[in-house]
Amino acid sequence: MDFDELFKRDTRNHGYGSEHHYRQGHNYQSSYSDNQHGYLKQQLLNKLQLNPKLKVLVIAAATVIIVVVVATIIVLFPVILKLIGYVGENGIQGLINAVWSGSK
């Protein structure tokens, strides 16, 4: 096997056993995993459709997660701006030295 063929997914005849040719080009584990994932996804969607309380719970949880992420970004925005300003004045080496030496 050449170095180039190592990274190519080539379905040509390489002279290996018939089992190799049968399995070549097919990744059974990932296709099984993909089918299993699709099945679980379909089951979850069916449960959400049939159970309105679960649907409300999922929507409420998603809303809470989005609110927490947005609030975190809003709270950290001034800190990020100060950090960008400090790096603009002192450079990355100045930031590393400040972190290394600790607070004064």
Secondary structure, 3 states (H helix, E strand, C coil): CCHHHHHCCCCCCCCCCHHHHHHCCCCHHHHHHHHHHHHHHHHHHHHHHHCHHHHHHHHHHHHHHHHHHHHHHHHHHHHHHHHHHHHHHHHHHHHHHHHHHCCC
